[in-house]
Structures are given as C-alpha cells and as structure tokens.
C-alpha cells in the first residue's frame, strides 16, 4: 500500500498517525491534528478538510463501459445521466460483497475521454479490477487502476460548497454550490482538474474530491488558505472557516449519521441484505448481474440471518463527570438480560460517544435478524466487564440535522 502524498506535510504538523487495514501492510492515515472535539465541530459548524489515503480508484473507459457495468454491478445504470454518482456493490458468484463502489459517470472532456470513476476501499481495488476484467470478452472496455495517480480528499460541513467555489474554477457539470447528493462536476484548482461528487456521509454536505496525486499537497495547502479567512466585520472571536481533520473526528460524525463502511462495519463475507444499506445499493428491477441469484433468493425469503443496525447505549451519569463507557469494536452484543453462559446475538463494529446526543454512546453492529427490530432491548459489553443496556434504533442514523 502506498503512503498518502501528504505524509511530509502531516509529519511537520505532528499528526497522530493510525494504521488502517491488515497489520502486515497497513495504510497509515492521520488520526488527528488537534483536539478531536475541535475537528468534529468543524464538520458540524463550518468545513473540515479530510485526507483519504484509504480510498482506491479505478477508471473505466471504452464505448461499452456503461452497458458492461450494468451487467456486472447491483445497481441499474440504464439511462445513467452524465455527472451523477451511483452507489453499488460488486459481488462474487456466491453473492458476497467483493467491493462497495461509488460510480461517477463523467462524459468526454477536451482533456480526457468519457469515463466512469470508481471509488472503493483501497484494499478492494485489486479484487474489483481482476474480477471485472475476467468478464470482458468482446466488449470495448478498459479498466485502469488509478489509485496512485488520483488521490482522494473530502470537504465536510455546511461551509464546504462556498469554500470549494472560492478556491476553484467551474469546468463542467452542476456548479459546486448547487450540487445535490449524487451529483458530480469538474472544477479546476490551480489549473489541476478535480472531480467532485456530493456524498453526505457525515450528515452534513460532503464533497468528495479526486485530485491528481502529484498535485495533492498543493491543492490541500490551497484549500487550507480558508482556515482563517478574514471576516467581513472584525471580531474578537474570529470564525474558523476550515479546519484540517483526521480520522477520529470523521468517524464520530459518520457513525452519528449512520454511514457503515466496507472493511469496517461489513466486509467480503457479507451479503448485500446484511449491510443495512441494501436499498441504496441494489436494484430489484434490473436484468442479470453477477451474484443476482443469491440476492434475489434472499429477497424472496424475506430477510437475512443478520443485519447491521444502530445501537444507542444507556448509562446513568458517571461520577466526577467521567464520559460514558464506550464499547470497543468486536464487543459482543447480548439479549437484554442474558443468562450465564448465553451466546452473543451480535457484535459491535464501530462505536463512539455522540456530541449531538449529549455524550451518549452509540454504535453500529451486526445482530441476528430476530433481534434487529427497532426498539429491541439488548445489552452490550462496554469495557470488558460491564454490560450496558442498548436499544436498536429505527434507522442507522442516530442523529440527523433538523
């Protein structure tokens, strides 16, 4: 796995580094630059700039690229408008999720042919490319791994569109200040082409940026100029318009927003129906695709054996203002009053304490289907010894704006 092109910049900023992925070959990503609560506040109140070395990219070209993909992935791509994004799964023959994809349809431009940009987890890129290429027979389709040439940044927060518009020049598609979820555009930052698509994974406006890797540090530093932009009216408490953030702050916000991540909350062993995001990834009205028989059979049966849910934990205020106990990833989930020796009914995959819920602990986790109904009372092992009451929430999102 290649390092982020921002490594030297982040080292100078004394970033807290975190490993992501297999212990033998992890990707190092910035966990935080400052107090996490300040970085989190930027997501909710202003704009946060996030580096994403954990993302990989495929670029698919050729006249048959869209019909080919429509036969391969779980979403319907017929009549797919230009400059729009689609979330979809790439499945194995057994219906397991080989990759969770964000597909962006970019028409031809003066500098590049028509193409589909495929964003996925960096550890799924090779598997997705090899799997898709195995089905190219007489199709005019070319698949290139662009992970080393296109790097991913993101702007999250209500101020994101205005900041990106300020430091970029619109080139094609919907202007950034008018982008709706699922729409995309092309802008230029310092004359470098940047592909932008809106994906609100934190519950705020989210602008995903695919930038030339060779220009990533330059573009990152250009956007940082907004960090302390001058106020129109002088203030004793000047507003921070943008703040660089790390994984920790983003993770809090995306768990609150109910955004499960591939390779974190579900993975290659999961079936689409188990992810909690089936409706946003799978079309049940399209033609055949790899793994469809398994998906259709599961749909006909009515439900999977297990599913990702959102859990809200309950604990009385702790003495001396101590924060609520938070379960670790992998913590077992039990029925409300488990008997001695009772087996878990699920496990936590992600957890945090939620600022928007007054510091209460929340989690995403996979539980057996019969325990997944909204309102179901469960118990979660929070610190290795303490079982805390937990309730299954109506949706994956524990908090939404408004």
Secondary structure, 3 states (H helix, E strand, C coil): CCCCCCHHHHHHCCCEEEEECCCCCCEEEEEECCCHHHHHHHHHHCCEEEECCCEEEEEEECCCHHHHHHHHCCCCCCCCCCCEEEEEEEECCCCEEEEEEEEEEECCECCECCEEEEEEEHHHHHHHHHHHHCCCCCCCCEEEECCCCEEEEEEECCCHHHHHHHHCEEEEECCHHHCCCCEEEEEEECCEEEEEEECCCCCCCEEEEEEEHHHHHHHHHHHHCCCCCCCCCCCCCCCCCCEEECHHHHHHHHHHCCCCCECCCECCCCEHHHCCCHHHHCCCCCCCCCCHHHHHHHHHHCCCCEEEEEEEEECCCCHHHCCCCCCCCCCEEEECCCCCCCCCCEEEEEEEEEHHHCCEEEEEEEEEHHHCCCCCEEEEECCCCCEEEEEECCCCCCCCCC
